[in-house]
Amino acid sequence: MVFKISTIQANLEWENKRANLRLFENAFKEVDHDAQLVILPEMFSTGFTMDPLKHAESMNGKSIKWMKTFAEKLDTTLCGSLIIEENGCYFNRLLVVNQKGEIKTYDKKHLFRYADEHQHYSAGSSHLILSIHQVKLAFFICYDLRFPVWTRNTHLKYDVAIYIANWPEARSSHWNALLKARAIENQAYTVGVNRIGDDKNGISHSGDSAVYNPKGEKISITNPHEYKVENISLDIEKLYEYRSKFPTHLDADQFKLL
């Protein structure tokens, strides 16, 4: 069984929804026609802004309608995060939208204190693990990558971990090391999709979008700083074979999150 994904590493226009949506519409032309999941970066319509009052949308907003439209046109599932307002609170919300218009969500659990994200957004408290074409996928956002307990693949709940980000170039070595580590320790494919370019705060992003197999081997070819739509096939049967031959999950520490 092969699961096909498309990752999009792009330079986001600061707080410019129209330009960013147009950017991804053009990028979709390079997505394989049989891609089963297309992955956009964190806050793909605005960049990592701390001005949710100005840029937040509702769950019936234009950007979500846009995601529904292109999931249907591409006959695939789209994921990426947007700024969502709900009941007076603002969330950095990852949305998974399929070709039928069905939506599942994950609100970022770990808010990036260094950028005061916790002062502007509310944290989520629940995981999101979905089955798409019989493949189990877990979804996370950026800073979550630093917290292995939250992302631990207990009882092999997922086959693929997806991390979307606006991760600065200054800490790109951390991004690369942690993506590899999460793949090894969780015996799962790990996919990181990050943006490139500078934001309005002068923070540079090198992208470094990558896919690692459960052995910690990089299987993607996207280069730092380049715009790239990469179409990648994940061999799920090989994943299961590896787990069977090297069943470290059977010796994993058991715990519960409080």
PLY file of the C-alpha trace (Angstrom):
ply
format ascii 1.0
element vertex 258
property float x
property float y
property float z
element edge 257
property int vertex1
property int vertex2
end_header
0.00 0.00 0.00
1.37 3.40 -1.01
0.15 6.72 0.35
0.86 9.71 -1.88
1.41 13.18 -0.49
2.31 16.57 -1.95
4.22 19.10 0.14
4.32 22.80 -0.74
7.22 24.94 0.48
6.55 28.56 -0.43
7.29 32.19 0.45
4.25 33.64 2.20
3.19 37.25 1.66
2.83 38.92 5.05
-0.84 39.24 6.05
-1.91 39.14 2.40
-4.60 36.48 2.04
-5.40 37.19 -1.59
-1.79 36.85 -2.70
-1.18 33.71 -0.65
-4.28 31.93 -1.87
-3.33 32.78 -5.44
0.20 31.47 -4.75
-1.16 28.09 -3.66
-3.66 27.94 -6.51
-0.69 28.12 -8.89
1.21 25.57 -6.81
-1.68 23.12 -7.09
-0.91 22.83 -10.81
2.22 20.89 -9.84
0.44 18.47 -7.51
0.17 14.89 -8.77
-3.35 14.07 -9.93
-3.46 11.07 -7.58
-2.10 12.81 -4.46
-4.09 11.71 -1.42
-2.98 14.55 0.88
-1.72 18.04 -0.02
0.07 19.83 2.82
0.32 23.61 3.23
2.39 25.45 5.89
1.22 26.90 9.19
-0.94 30.04 8.85
-0.64 29.66 5.09
-2.93 32.59 4.28
-1.24 35.25 6.46
2.12 34.17 7.80
2.74 33.85 11.55
1.03 37.06 12.61
0.19 38.06 16.17
-2.76 40.16 15.00
-5.67 37.69 15.08
-8.24 40.42 15.67
-7.55 41.74 12.17
-7.11 38.47 10.31
-9.24 35.83 12.02
-12.05 34.09 10.15
-14.99 31.99 11.26
-15.44 28.35 10.34
-17.61 29.64 7.48
-14.95 32.06 6.28
-13.54 32.59 2.80
-10.32 30.65 3.35
-12.15 27.52 4.48
-14.50 27.80 1.52
-11.38 28.11 -0.64
-9.98 24.91 0.89
-13.24 23.09 0.19
-13.27 24.30 -3.40
-9.75 23.11 -4.17
-10.04 19.84 -2.27
-12.98 19.07 -4.54
-11.22 20.28 -7.71
-8.10 18.27 -6.95
-10.11 15.31 -5.66
-7.86 15.13 -2.61
-7.55 16.14 1.03
-5.96 19.50 1.92
-4.42 20.48 5.23
-2.95 23.70 6.59
-3.61 26.11 9.46
-5.58 29.34 9.60
-6.45 31.92 12.24
-9.93 31.03 13.47
-12.18 32.94 15.87
-14.64 30.90 17.89
-16.67 31.97 20.92
-14.50 35.04 21.42
-11.24 33.09 21.34
-8.60 32.89 18.63
-6.97 29.65 17.55
-4.07 28.64 15.34
-6.21 25.89 13.83
-5.07 23.16 11.51
-7.84 22.09 9.15
-8.05 18.84 7.22
-10.57 19.24 4.40
-11.50 16.40 2.05
-13.06 16.38 -1.40
-16.53 15.95 0.12
-16.15 19.16 2.10
-15.80 17.33 5.42
-13.57 19.11 7.95
-11.55 17.87 10.91
-9.55 20.26 13.09
-6.60 20.46 15.45
-5.89 23.53 17.59
-2.20 24.09 18.27
-1.39 22.71 21.70
1.99 24.34 22.36
1.88 28.08 21.77
5.21 29.73 20.95
5.96 31.80 24.05
9.10 33.32 22.49
6.85 35.18 20.01
4.07 35.81 22.57
1.71 33.48 20.73
0.24 32.50 24.10
-0.80 36.14 24.62
-2.89 36.21 21.45
-4.18 32.67 20.90
-5.85 29.94 22.94
-4.24 26.53 23.17
-5.87 23.31 22.07
-6.09 20.23 24.26
-6.93 17.34 21.93
-5.01 15.28 19.39
-6.16 14.79 15.82
-5.52 11.35 14.31
-7.39 10.47 11.12
-7.55 7.55 8.75
-7.23 8.59 5.10
-7.30 5.76 2.58
-6.64 3.34 5.47
-3.50 5.20 6.55
-3.49 6.70 10.06
-2.20 10.28 10.20
-1.50 12.52 13.19
-1.42 16.30 12.76
0.69 18.82 14.67
1.80 22.44 14.36
5.35 23.84 14.51
6.34 24.25 18.21
4.62 20.93 19.01
7.68 19.29 17.43
9.75 20.13 20.52
7.50 18.13 22.87
7.94 14.37 22.42
5.40 13.38 25.08
2.57 15.15 23.23
3.55 13.58 19.92
4.40 10.11 21.26
3.02 7.31 19.08
1.66 5.18 21.91
0.29 1.81 20.78
1.19 2.80 17.19
-1.84 5.04 16.89
-0.52 6.60 13.70
1.55 5.73 10.63
2.46 9.27 9.54
3.04 12.41 11.61
2.44 15.73 9.84
4.09 18.91 11.17
3.25 22.23 9.50
5.31 25.25 10.46
6.65 28.78 10.24
9.98 27.66 11.76
12.78 30.30 11.66
16.06 29.62 9.88
17.97 30.56 13.06
16.86 27.24 14.57
16.76 25.13 11.42
19.26 22.66 12.91
16.72 21.96 15.66
13.95 21.42 13.10
16.03 18.96 11.11
17.21 17.05 14.16
13.79 16.82 15.78
11.97 15.70 12.62
14.48 12.86 12.29
14.23 11.98 15.97
10.43 11.90 15.95
10.49 9.48 13.00
12.90 7.12 14.74
11.32 7.16 18.19
7.75 6.83 16.91
8.46 4.29 14.15
6.47 6.39 11.70
6.96 8.53 8.63
7.46 12.13 9.70
6.58 14.98 7.35
7.60 18.58 8.02
6.28 21.38 5.80
7.73 24.82 6.49
7.64 28.19 4.76
10.53 30.12 3.18
11.32 33.84 2.95
11.35 36.73 5.42
8.35 37.93 7.37
7.58 41.52 8.31
9.47 41.09 11.58
12.65 40.39 9.64
12.67 36.72 10.56
14.12 34.47 7.87
12.71 31.03 7.10
14.78 28.48 5.20
12.00 25.95 4.79
13.92 22.69 5.18
10.68 20.84 4.46
11.43 17.14 4.68
10.07 13.62 4.93
11.79 10.96 7.04
11.08 7.24 7.09
10.93 5.34 10.41
14.65 4.54 10.20
15.38 8.27 10.26
16.38 8.37 6.60
15.43 11.45 4.61
13.42 10.44 1.53
12.52 13.90 0.18
14.54 16.22 -2.06
13.21 19.72 -1.31
16.15 22.08 -0.74
16.35 24.94 1.78
15.15 28.33 0.52
13.60 26.98 -2.69
10.00 27.15 -3.75
9.03 23.53 -4.24
6.01 21.31 -4.75
7.23 17.80 -4.02
5.19 14.68 -4.72
6.23 11.78 -2.50
5.04 8.18 -2.12
5.09 6.65 1.36
5.39 2.86 1.35
3.11 1.82 4.19
3.80 -1.89 3.77
7.51 -1.27 4.34
6.61 0.67 7.49
4.63 -2.29 8.84
7.42 -4.72 7.94
9.98 -2.58 9.76
7.83 -2.42 12.88
7.37 -6.17 12.79
11.10 -6.89 12.49
12.16 -4.22 15.00
9.24 -3.94 17.47
10.55 -1.31 19.88
7.00 -0.13 20.49
6.40 -3.28 22.56
8.94 -2.04 25.11
7.78 1.57 25.23
7.03 3.23 28.57
3.33 3.49 29.32
1.94 6.81 30.51
-1.13 9.03 30.54
-1.29 12.76 29.92
-2.74 14.63 32.88
0 1
1 2
2 3
3 4
4 5
5 6
6 7
7 8
8 9
9 10
10 11
11 12
12 13
13 14
14 15
15 16
16 17
17 18
18 19
19 20
20 21
21 22
22 23
23 24
24 25
25 26
26 27
27 28
28 29
29 30
30 31
31 32
32 33
33 34
34 35
35 36
36 37
37 38
38 39
39 40
40 41
41 42
42 43
43 44
44 45
45 46
46 47
47 48
48 49
49 50
50 51
51 52
52 53
53 54
54 55
55 56
56 57
57 58
58 59
59 60
60 61
61 62
62 63
63 64
64 65
65 66
66 67
67 68
68 69
69 70
70 71
71 72
72 73
73 74
74 75
75 76
76 77
77 78
78 79
79 80
80 81
81 82
82 83
83 84
84 85
85 86
86 87
87 88
88 89
89 90
90 91
91 92
92 93
93 94
94 95
95 96
96 97
97 98
98 99
99 100
100 101
101 102
102 103
103 104
104 105
105 106
106 107
107 108
108 109
109 110
110 111
111 112
112 113
113 114
114 115
115 116
116 117
117 118
118 119
119 120
120 121
121 122
122 123
123 124
124 125
125 126
126 127
127 128
128 129
129 130
130 131
131 132
132 133
133 134
134 135
135 136
136 137
137 138
138 139
139 140
140 141
141 142
142 143
143 144
144 145
145 146
146 147
147 148
148 149
149 150
150 151
151 152
152 153
153 154
154 155
155 156
156 157
157 158
158 159
159 160
160 161
161 162
162 163
163 164
164 165
165 166
166 167
167 168
168 169
169 170
170 171
171 172
172 173
173 174
174 175
175 176
176 177
177 178
178 179
179 180
180 181
181 182
182 183
183 184
184 185
185 186
186 187
187 188
188 189
189 190
190 191
191 192
192 193
193 194
194 195
195 196
196 197
197 198
198 199
199 200
200 201
201 202
202 203
203 204
204 205
205 206
206 207
207 208
208 209
209 210
210 211
211 212
212 213
213 214
214 215
215 216
216 217
217 218
218 219
219 220
220 221
221 222
222 223
223 224
224 225
225 226
226 227
227 228
228 229
229 230
230 231
231 232
232 233
233 234
234 235
235 236
236 237
237 238
238 239
239 240
240 241
241 242
242 243
243 244
244 245
245 246
246 247
247 248
248 249
249 250
250 251
251 252
252 253
253 254
254 255
255 256
256 257
